Amino acid sequence: MIKTVRSLLCPNLRDRKCKVMTDGEKIARAREAKGLSLRDAAKRLGISRQCWHQWESGYRTPTLKTAHRIADALDTSLSEMLR
């Protein structure tokens, strides 16, 4: 049986109280903590609002280089943003 991070953190996956935050949710949380709209955050990075939304929704995953750029745009460190 292959163990995933989620299965290790949440042995009972049917337990609705046990939720692991995705990287997209963490990016959204960091953006909201700065009081920025999707449009404002995307403008800081020089990308479209749709592209930023795709990262937050989990439809696309930013590269490590882009994740660093996102953290810089949000005036935070990558480790703080993904904590």
C-alpha positions in Angstrom: 0.0 0.0 0.0 1.4 3.4 -1.0 1.3 6.0 1.7 0.6 9.6 0.7 1.3 12.6 2.8 -2.5 13.1 3.2 -3.0 9.5 4.4 -0.2 9.8 6.9 -1.6 13.1 8.3 -5.2 11.9 8.1 -5.4 8.1 8.6 -9.2 8.3 8.4 -9.8 10.1 5.1 -13.5 10.0 5.6 -13.1 12.2 8.6 -14.3 15.6 7.3 -12.6 17.4 10.1 -9.2 16.3 8.9 -8.1 18.6 6.1 -4.7 19.2 4.6 -4.4 22.7 3.1 -3.2 22.6 -0.5 -0.5 24.9 -1.8 -3.2 26.8 -3.8 -5.1 27.4 -0.6 -1.9 28.6 1.1 -1.3 31.1 -1.7 -4.8 32.3 -1.4 -4.4 32.7 2.4 -1.2 34.6 2.0 -2.8 36.9 -0.6 -5.9 37.5 1.5 -3.7 38.2 4.6 -2.1 41.1 2.6 -5.6 42.4 1.7 -5.0 42.0 -2.0 -7.6 41.0 -4.7 -6.8 38.5 -7.3 -6.4 41.3 -9.8 -4.0 43.3 -7.6 -1.8 40.3 -6.8 -1.6 39.3 -10.4 -0.7 42.9 -11.4 2.2 42.8 -8.9 3.5 39.7 -10.6 2.7 40.9 -14.1 0.4 38.1 -15.0 -3.3 37.7 -15.7 -5.9 37.3 -13.0 -6.9 34.0 -14.5 -3.4 32.6 -14.2 -3.3 33.5 -10.5 -6.7 32.0 -10.0 -5.5 28.7 -11.6 -2.8 28.5 -9.0 -5.1 29.2 -6.1 -7.7 26.7 -7.4 -5.2 23.9 -7.9 -5.8 23.7 -11.6 -2.1 24.5 -12.2 0.9 24.3 -10.0 3.5 27.1 -10.1 7.2 26.1 -10.6 9.6 26.6 -7.8 10.9 29.8 -9.5 7.4 31.1 -9.9 6.5 30.2 -6.3 9.5 32.4 -5.2 8.1 35.2 -7.4 4.7 34.8 -5.8 6.2 35.1 -2.3 8.1 38.2 -3.3 5.0 39.7 -4.8 3.2 39.1 -1.5 6.2 40.5 0.6 6.7 37.2 2.4 9.1 34.2 2.2 8.3 31.0 0.4 8.5 29.0 3.6 6.2 31.4 5.4 3.7 31.4 2.6 3.6 27.6 2.3 3.5 26.9 6.1 
